Amino acid sequence: MDLMRWRSLEEMLSGIETPEGCSAEQLAREDLPRLTALLESWYPDIRVGTESRHLEPSFYEREFFLRGGSPDRSLYGILVRDRASGDIIGLLTMERNVRGLQLSAALGVLEPSRRGLGIGFLGTAALEVVGRNIGAEVVLYYSTLKTARAQRNAENQGFKLVGLVPAFDVDAIAPGKVKRVYEALYSKVLVAEERIHLPEWEALTPSTRALYTHLFGPHPAQPAAVPAPPERLHG
């Protein structure tokens, strides 16, 4: 079955405009030495936690579909360049789960002076567009809670906040201080509602019922609230 096959970048980004002054290209092996050095200088906190693997050229060599390489790899990198200078100014890495028809973001990062200029939306927008164009049925995006920018990018693209994951990863919260941190989990479903099976109301515990109702509204099988009896008047 030809499910969720990586395509050409032009095909995968069909339907999205690259921000003015920028260009997007598939990550290539020759970019790795420069890219990993830039990531460490842009984003010192990347030295700890799951994202630290992006500092290791061997990670890309082993796991990524690099330009001219094998499309069977699970991860793909979109490199963003300044169109005028050719400098690398950003990176989005994505991971596909073929069996689950899921696409998720592994890392999204911009050169610090470019933050707040509207380029960051390319990450969440591109994630959705690539997902649709390769046949994903759900897109997942984890966001840091250090700043609100990444959360707003997801919310402005219609991703739904579905949870806060405590102790999700390790991060540097101050110079010389590393702790486990919360992250936000966002989701965007790319298939019609009739393709989705709702959980059985009777199978949910009170806490999962409360969370379901908070996130998604009343469940079809949820009993209607019983109005409180009127107060008696005492004369």
Secondary structure as the mmCIF struct_conf table of DSSP 4:
data_model
#
loop_
_struct_conf.conf_type_id
_struct_conf.id
_struct_conf.beg_label_comp_id
_struct_conf.beg_label_asym_id
_struct_conf.beg_label_seq_id
_struct_conf.end_label_comp_id
_struct_conf.end_label_asym_id
_struct_conf.end_label_seq_id
BEND BEND1 MET A 4 MET A 4
HELX_RH_AL_P HELX_RH_AL_P1 LEU A 9 MET A 12
TURN_TY1_P TURN_TY1_P1 LEU A 13 GLY A 15
HELX_LH_PP_P HELX_LH_PP_P1 GLU A 17 PRO A 19
TURN_TY1_P TURN_TY1_P2 GLU A 20 GLY A 21
STRN STRN1 CYS A 22 GLN A 26
HELX_RH_3T_P HELX_RH_3T_P1 ARG A 29 ASP A 31
HELX_RH_AL_P HELX_RH_AL_P2 LEU A 32 TRP A 42
HELX_RH_3T_P HELX_RH_3T_P2 PRO A 44 ARG A 47
BEND BEND2 VAL A 48 GLY A 49
HELX_RH_3T_P HELX_RH_3T_P3 THR A 50 LEU A 55
HELX_RH_AL_P HELX_RH_AL_P3 PRO A 57 GLU A 63
STRN STRN2 PHE A 64 PHE A 64
TURN_TY1_P TURN_TY1_P3 ARG A 67 GLY A 68
BEND BEND3 GLY A 69 GLY A 69
TURN_TY1_P TURN_TY1_P4 PRO A 71 ASP A 72
BEND BEND4 ARG A 73 SER A 74
STRN STRN3 LEU A 75 ASP A 82
TURN_TY1_P TURN_TY1_P5 ARG A 83 SER A 85
STRN STRN4 ILE A 88 ASN A 97
TURN_TY1_P TURN_TY1_P6 VAL A 98 LEU A 101
STRN STRN5 GLN A 102 LEU A 110
HELX_RH_3T_P HELX_RH_3T_P4 PRO A 112 ARG A 114
TURN_TY1_P TURN_TY1_P7 ARG A 115 GLY A 118
TURN_TY1_P TURN_TY1_P8 GLY A 120 GLY A 120
HELX_RH_AL_P HELX_RH_AL_P4 PHE A 121 ILE A 134
TURN_TY1_P TURN_TY1_P9 GLY A 135 GLY A 135
BEND BEND5 GLU A 137 GLU A 137
STRN STRN6 VAL A 138 THR A 144
BEND BEND6 LEU A 145 LYS A 146
BEND BEND7 ALA A 148 ALA A 148
HELX_RH_AL_P HELX_RH_AL_P5 ARG A 149 ASN A 156
TURN_TY1_P TURN_TY1_P10 GLN A 157 GLY A 158
HELX_LH_PP_P HELX_LH_PP_P2 PHE A 159 PHE A 159
STRN STRN7 LYS A 160 ALA A 174
TURN_TY1_P TURN_TY1_P11 PRO A 175 GLY A 176
STRN STRN8 LYS A 177 VAL A 189
BEND BEND8 VAL A 191 VAL A 191
HELX_RH_3T_P HELX_RH_3T_P5 GLU A 193 ARG A 195
HELX_LH_PP_P HELX_LH_PP_P3 HIS A 197 GLU A 200
HELX_RH_3T_P HELX_RH_3T_P6 TRP A 201 ALA A 203
BEND BEND9 LEU A 204 LEU A 204
HELX_RH_AL_P HELX_RH_AL_P6 PRO A 206 PHE A 216
TURN_TY1_P TURN_TY1_P12 PRO A 220 ALA A 221
BEND BEND10 GLN A 222 GLN A 222
HELX_LH_PP_P HELX_LH_PP_P4 PRO A 223 LEU A 233
#
